[in-house]
Amino acid sequence: MESFEHCNFWLPLTRNGGLLVCWGERTLKCFRKSCENEDERYHCQCVAKATFSWPPCCVTNLQVNWRPIESTILEKEDQLKEVEHSSGQKELVSNRIAVENCSFCCSCGTKLLVQRHPKQLFDISMVYGNLEEEHQTFSLESSNPTFHFELPISGHWYGGAHSLRQFWPTERACLELGPYYPFDNGPQGLCGLVDPSWVSSEGLVLSVDPFHSKFLHIGLHSPKQQKAARQWNIGLENFAKELLPLADSKVQGNELLQIEARRQYDLSSITHPLSNSSTFYTVCPCLNFVLGIEADVRKATERLLDYLPKCNKSKPLHALIEQPIWTTWARYKQNITQEDVESFAQEICEMGYPHSVLEIDDRWSRKYGDLRFDETKFPHPEKMVQKLHKLGFLVTLWIIPFADEDSEAVLENDASPKKYFVRQTCKESHSSDQILSTSSFRWWQPTTVKALDVTNPEACEWFLEQLYRLQKEYGIDGFKFDAGEPCFLPQHPTFRETLHIPDEYTLYWNRNIASKFPIREVRAASRGCQSYVSFLRLFDKFSVWDFDNGLASIIPATLVAGIVGYPFVLPDIVGGNCYDDRQLNEELFVRWLELSLAMPSVQLSVAPWQFSEDTVELCRELIASRKKLLPFIDDAMEQSLTTGWPMIRPLWWTCPKLSESWTIDDEFTVGDTLLVAPVIVAHENHRDIWFPPGTWQFFALLDNYTMDDRIEYHGDIIGPCWLRNFHTPIHILPCFRRVV
């Protein structure tokens, strides 16, 4: 042990730098090459530092192995002798061994393996053996594989997950340590999109493999003073609590990215549906992730997207991009009827508003899970769909993977040997004694339901047959696939096929069900769903301005989705969902519409004609003006299909080394040629706009944009620069076209 306790293992990455494993310090350090000296000492900047755990009981019988790199084949940039930290301090690296890989192993099976990945990345894997069985004494506190990355060293961070309060960069939120799988407003504020992958402004790539990291718990800039225990509630109860994650401006964070793999979801400070689940349990937890070092944040994002599953290559139906999607939800909620649908469609046409889809949302069926129209509310659904088609609408239905406990679907299935719904089997203290119990659970509506077993091919076939029947009998064109988060499962779920992590339920829902229909949208996504998701809908937005799941959160959430491989984002309903009978004002509605115009698609439900005549006319003109943006949108979409790059891009995409671009959260570009700076603050008639390098010109959407003779919008703007106090009256969406 003494021979390598203070030894450093250097794994070079030829073009960019390398990884230093310091066993004595229990640290990993990533270095990016910086400059050369005449004496051939090579300077590198430290762009990441992580401290890892190691069970004290696994030290005495430690075996260390490594595969050295022959010094004769080392390039000059691999001859690491001097490194520089973010503080500017330099240090010599002694006792360095250049290796292809290295491993540290204990006789109990505990192991740390560091090796190079084929895609210019480093692969780090840590497995904890059966410590309780192999070692007479060990500390439970140190029995989970853990890595703590120091956030400031790597600069600003981007990616990860959607949360109820969404910020950009990611470290502006103080995400408390907790379970990391898709939630419906989880106990730390997590929402439907979860992928443990990040890039940093210093060029770091970090992606945890959730399939081999059981059971993942993550905290990012978690509050130093941990709040009281968090609990996940159901439906409206969940929104009555404090909105999370907290902003770093309100609480002091610990400046760490904490990554833990545990034996089960047993964190005492967090209560959620899968807490202490006997289904999701392992004796030997494992943590696996990759690290990469690139020259800048854009190259890091490209490297990450090359590593992640490739995005779905099927282009969304162009009608959904060209014309707005309309939905009944925000206007009618569960009270929707056939008469409402037909009246709504007629109003849309009479008011002169364009349209593509009319989506019939919650409560079109009598019971959840019985995929038949409620005969009382929808006496003639086939005639209704025919009318909608004649008016030029495509028709979609709202679909969930749940069925009411007293629905025909559940009652008939329970009476047969077919097991189409998730069951529940409890094991006492992880013994072989199994106890059958009810598999029903509560969800956001006041009914008790069971979940479709999406791992069961027969169950999926049965479910798909019902959806195909709706298409054949009534002419339904597609579906809105809601839910799919594993928080909506019984505590000890049993499936036809074994699920190793909860995230796989979301993956199966997308792969086995939703992806079968060309016209579709989903709201839940986890690792692997990149290959099956077309439109990813953002979590139901509140009808407010700020980052509390309101208008200001849309740009950060869209940018996060693009970083982790979902370029086509549906930014939810213009004006939000009007929950709690919240009154939506005209200004918020118009500003929300303006932002949505430059997004991949526009979705409406609140009728503009509930406002003043001036607002009705303005919204009609704004929606018509989207035609001017379509060339930019189409070009960006085609590029995303080819490369997997984001369609809606952060400002640093074209200038990744300009630090001013790293923290701007209220602007974006569509592709590389259109800059959009929407107004997201109430009563703001002026705003500051930052421009990346290039020559930019104001791009007018409305013909009457010069109605205010005091304003001059013409002229070239040479970036990078700030344009201060730009005039933004209610009819102006600040858009700028790159001309050079």
Secondary structure, DSSP 8 states (H G I E B T S, - for coil): -TTTTT-EEEEEETTTEEEEEETTTTEEEEEEEEEE-TT--EEEEEEEEEEE---GGGSTT-EEEEEE--GGG--GGG-EEEEE-TTS-EEE--SEEEEEEEEEE-TTS-EEEEEEETTTEEEEEEE---HHHH-S---GGG-S-EEEEEGGGG-SEEEEEEESS--SSGGGEEEEEEE-S--SS-TTSEEEEEEEEEEETTSEEEEE-GGGSTTEEEEES-BSS--S-EE---THHHHSS--SSEETTTS-B--EEEEEE-SBS--TTEE-TTTT-SSSB-SS-EEEEEEEE-SSHHHHHHHHHHHS-----S---HHHHHS-EEESHHHHGGG--HHHHHHHHHHHHHTT---SEEEE-S-SBSSTT--SB-TTT-S-HHHHHHHHHHTT-EEEEEE-SEEETTSHHHHHHHTSS---B-EEEEEGGG-S-EEEE---EE-SSSSEEEEB-TT-HHHHHHHHHHHHHHHHHH---EEEE----TTSS-SSEE-SS--SSTHHHHHHIIIIIGGG-SSEEES-B-TTGGGT-SEEE-----SSSSTTTSGGGHHHHHHHHHHTT---EE--BTT---GGG----HHHHHHHHHHHHTSS--EE-S-GGGS-HHHHHHHHHHHHHHHHHHHHHHHHHHHHHHH---SEE-GGGS-TT-GGGGG--S-EEETTTEEE----STT--EEEEEEEEEEEEE--SSTTTT-STT----S-EEEEEEEEEEE--TT---EEEE--
